[in-house]
Amino acid sequence: MTDIVDAATRSRMMSGIRAINTKPELHVRSLLHRQGFRFRLHVRDLPGKPDIVLPRHHAVIFVHGCFWHGHDCPLFRIPSTRPDFWQTKIDRNRENDHRATAALNAAGWRTLTVWECAIRGRRRLDDVALTGFIDTWLRSNNPNLELAASPEGEK
């Protein structure tokens, strides 16, 4: 299937997609700040350049978009246009995510991945639950955690 817009329009559309300060990331940052947590943003010295770094808790938080990181949820599907290109791109993103998490763990950092579906969509977690999960994890010694949308039967 060919693209429905010309190359210049597609380029303009793609350039509008943010890598940092996305709405889900801003939402998580707001929840953390309201709970009194203080953090640094996008620390380039750490593997994967985590979205949120909490040095006091020796923890990092990644806020992943379900499409760009290939999460197995209703918010993700491979586009019908150029599926090989997209599959390769998303697989590479997944590999980079695993590599960054492993490097952070090896350096003694704990990692939390908050998926976009946990913040938006029909099965999202409410703010109280999301804040509770993050707060509990930060105060624990659990090395890794992933937060995603609630299972189909709940909510």
C-alpha positions in Angstrom: 0.0 0.0 0.0 1.3 3.4 -0.9 1.4 6.4 1.4 -1.7 8.6 1.1 0.2 11.9 1.5 3.2 13.3 -0.3 6.7 13.0 1.1 6.9 16.7 2.3 3.6 16.3 4.2 4.7 13.0 5.8 8.0 14.6 6.8 6.2 17.5 8.4 3.8 15.2 10.2 6.6 13.0 11.5 8.6 15.9 12.7 5.8 16.9 15.0 6.1 13.6 17.0 8.0 14.3 20.2 10.6 12.2 21.9 10.6 14.1 25.2 8.0 16.0 27.2 5.2 13.9 25.8 1.7 14.2 27.4 2.1 10.8 29.2 5.5 11.8 30.5 4.2 15.2 31.7 1.3 13.4 33.4 3.6 11.0 35.3 5.9 13.9 36.3 3.0 15.9 37.6 1.8 12.9 39.7 5.3 12.4 41.1 5.7 16.1 41.9 2.4 16.3 43.7 3.6 13.4 45.9 6.7 15.3 46.8 9.2 13.4 44.8 12.0 15.4 43.2 13.7 14.3 40.1 15.9 15.1 37.1 14.9 14.8 33.5 16.5 13.0 30.5 19.9 12.4 32.0 22.3 11.9 29.1 24.9 10.2 31.2 22.7 7.2 31.9 22.0 4.4 29.4 18.8 4.9 27.5 18.6 8.6 28.6 15.7 7.8 31.1 12.7 10.2 31.1 12.7 10.6 34.9 15.7 10.0 37.2 15.2 9.9 41.0 18.7 9.9 42.4 17.6 9.7 46.0 15.9 6.4 45.3 18.5 5.3 42.8 15.6 4.7 40.4 14.7 5.7 36.8 11.4 5.8 35.1 10.8 5.3 31.4 7.4 6.5 30.0 7.1 4.4 26.8 4.6 5.0 24.0 2.9 1.7 23.2 3.3 2.1 19.4 6.9 3.2 19.3 8.1 0.5 21.8 5.8 -2.3 20.5 3.7 -3.0 23.6 1.3 -5.9 23.4 -1.9 -3.9 24.1 -4.9 -2.5 22.1 -3.0 0.8 21.5 -0.4 -1.0 19.3 -0.6 -2.5 15.8 1.8 -2.5 12.9 0.7 -0.1 10.2 -0.4 -1.6 7.0 1.7 0.8 5.1 5.4 -0.4 4.9 5.0 -3.1 7.6 8.5 -4.4 7.2 10.0 -1.0 7.8 7.9 -0.5 11.0 8.5 -4.0 12.3 12.3 -3.5 11.9 12.1 0.0 13.6 10.0 -1.3 16.5 12.2 -4.4 17.0 15.2 -2.1 17.2 13.5 0.1 19.8 12.7 -3.0 21.9 16.3 -4.2 21.7 17.6 -0.7 22.7 15.1 -0.7 25.7 16.4 -4.1 26.9 20.0 -3.1 26.5 19.4 0.2 28.4 17.6 -1.6 31.2 20.3 -4.3 31.6 23.0 -1.6 31.7 21.1 0.4 34.3 20.5 -2.7 36.4 24.2 -3.6 36.2 25.1 -0.1 37.4 22.8 -0.5 40.4 19.8 1.5 39.1 16.2 0.3 39.5 13.9 0.8 36.5 10.2 1.4 36.1 8.5 1.4 32.7 5.2 3.1 32.6 3.4 2.2 29.3 1.2 4.8 27.6 -1.8 2.4 27.9 -1.6 2.8 31.7 -2.2 6.5 31.3 -4.6 6.8 28.4 -7.2 4.5 26.7 -10.2 2.6 27.8 -8.4 0.4 30.3 -6.1 3.0 31.8 -5.3 3.1 35.5 -6.8 6.0 37.5 -4.4 8.6 38.9 -4.8 7.3 42.5 -3.8 3.7 41.5 -1.0 4.9 39.2 0.4 7.1 41.9 0.1 4.3 44.5 2.0 1.8 42.3 4.8 4.2 41.6 5.0 5.4 45.2 5.1 1.8 46.5 7.7 0.8 44.0 10.0 3.7 44.8 9.9 2.9 48.5 10.6 -0.8 47.9 13.7 -2.6 46.8 12.1 -4.1 43.7 14.6 -3.7 40.9 12.2 -3.6 37.9 8.6 -3.0 37.3 6.3 -2.4 34.4 2.9 -0.6 34.7 0.4 -1.2 31.9 -3.4 -0.9 31.5 -5.6 -3.0 33.7 -6.5 -6.5 32.4 -9.6 -6.7 30.2 -11.9 -8.0 33.0 -11.1 -5.2 35.4 -12.1 -1.5 35.5 
